[in-house]
Amino acid sequence: QVRGLCGTFNGDQRDEFTTPEGDVEPGVAAFANAFRAAGACPALGPAIPDPCHGFPGSRERAEAACAVLMGPAFQ
């Protein structure tokens, strides 16, 4: 019963990129663009952009936040 950006959770990785129309996209960009609200943001190209390039300091904040998840509390 699970659908959308979280995948189908049926154990078959071949259908994880199923669009709202029921098509299975072979790549991440086409899959993400299928869920994009028209005009809300630019479409993704064939390569996924690095989000840290548009937001200075993001990499350091993300690494600090992920360090908690990778730490002993979650092992």
Buried (B, 14 or more C-beta within 10 A) or exposed (E): EEEEEEBBEEEEEEEBBBBEEEEEBEEEBBBBBBEEEEEEEEEBEEEEEEEBEEEEEEEEEEEEEEEEEEEEEEE
